[in-house]
């Protein structure tokens, strides 16, 4: 097949490489000329994705992957088009479809008969049918269902392990013409031709491509699985706050509870970050504003950085004039990404207390941290208080000697060894 992948970001580029690795000719379309140039040179434009550099250089050298800024021209040469363009959400939870609309208009200009179009960007329920279908039809002059086929198939992978996750999890699809319809059949044929699946005897349905019967069901499935995680973490955070206030170790409680097969409580922590978990519950709420459980969990999780700074204040006293190091700018360990990271709210809450805030992250240079408006911190420099915001592997062996003068350490990720901080007031979020 000839395939166009629209959006060469941290999900789109690995997808393009995966498709090329199955022997298909792939055109990767992106609006950023620098990304296009880097990809065409066989170099990964962002670090941290396992096996991406090797697979990318192989695909480019084989002539199976080429990047371009001309989306319409790429689509005009393709049998299938996969869209992984970012969808943004504002502070009130309203989605901003701007980038996706622009990409869809470009796709429509190049769309030719008998093409399969698959949206993988997570969307509010109903978007594929009510927004993208009319836009594609109007811009192309073609009719969905007879001239071309449209499906929704959510990406379900985590950055850093995309290729492994593509094999591990079922590929969900939903067409516009019902279970087993022509669009769904085309979607199944496409994804079976570009993906490989691990054996999953734990799944009664088996691993592979799953037809959920409608685009709406596929849209909701992605929102449901990520919203579940946010709600579960929100519950864990509330348990953690109660436990800490009452001299209880919540981690012992969670381990004990989860020994029973119907309990799957997640872990509390300073923040929920990333492109997915903080965002998709708000997309769900956009569809279902009466979902009080979802809203309460999102609010509980959003409050955790402020709560953690409160724990620091309780342990250290007035933070005014004290130097506080926030350890970890990334939203999670091992990933160079700050999307919705807890670092932003943590720094803001500390500054509101009058603290002098410095930030450290082993994945970012001092210049990169400074561009966020933060004063970079280097391990070994004097500091009064330290707060662990990201569970980087490099922090596992930290001790008091790495933080000269520190009197209080707040472990927001249950990541450090308290025994390495003798003589220091040590607090873990969720533990008294």
Secondary structure as GFF3:
##gff-version 3
##sequence-region A 1 432
A	DSSP	beta_strand	2	6	.	.	.	ID=ss1
A	DSSP	alpha_helix	12	21	.	.	.	ID=ss2
A	DSSP	beta_strand	25	29	.	.	.	ID=ss3
A	DSSP	alpha_helix	33	40	.	.	.	ID=ss4
A	DSSP	alpha_helix	52	61	.	.	.	ID=ss5
A	DSSP	beta_strand	65	68	.	.	.	ID=ss6
A	DSSP	alpha_helix	71	76	.	.	.	ID=ss7
A	DSSP	beta_strand	80	83	.	.	.	ID=ss8
A	DSSP	beta_strand	88	89	.	.	.	ID=ss9
A	DSSP	beta_strand	95	96	.	.	.	ID=ss10
A	DSSP	alpha_helix	98	110	.	.	.	ID=ss11
A	DSSP	beta_strand	116	119	.	.	.	ID=ss12
A	DSSP	alpha_helix	127	127	.	.	.	ID=ss13
A	DSSP	pi_helix	128	132	.	.	.	ID=ss14
A	DSSP	alpha_helix	133	140	.	.	.	ID=ss15
A	DSSP	beta_strand	149	152	.	.	.	ID=ss16
A	DSSP	alpha_helix	162	168	.	.	.	ID=ss17
A	DSSP	beta_strand	171	175	.	.	.	ID=ss18
A	DSSP	alpha_helix	182	194	.	.	.	ID=ss19
A	DSSP	beta_strand	209	211	.	.	.	ID=ss20
A	DSSP	alpha_helix	215	245	.	.	.	ID=ss21
A	DSSP	alpha_helix	250	257	.	.	.	ID=ss22
A	DSSP	alpha_helix	277	287	.	.	.	ID=ss23
A	DSSP	alpha_helix	292	302	.	.	.	ID=ss24
A	DSSP	alpha_helix	304	316	.	.	.	ID=ss25
A	DSSP	beta_strand	323	327	.	.	.	ID=ss26
A	DSSP	alpha_helix	342	352	.	.	.	ID=ss27
A	DSSP	beta_strand	356	360	.	.	.	ID=ss28
A	DSSP	alpha_helix	366	371	.	.	.	ID=ss29
A	DSSP	beta_strand	375	376	.	.	.	ID=ss30
A	DSSP	beta_strand	385	388	.	.	.	ID=ss31
A	DSSP	three_ten_helix	393	395	.	.	.	ID=ss32
A	DSSP	three_ten_helix	400	402	.	.	.	ID=ss33
A	DSSP	beta_strand	408	411	.	.	.	ID=ss34
A	DSSP	three_ten_helix	418	420	.	.	.	ID=ss35
A	DSSP	beta_strand	425	428	.	.	.	ID=ss36
###
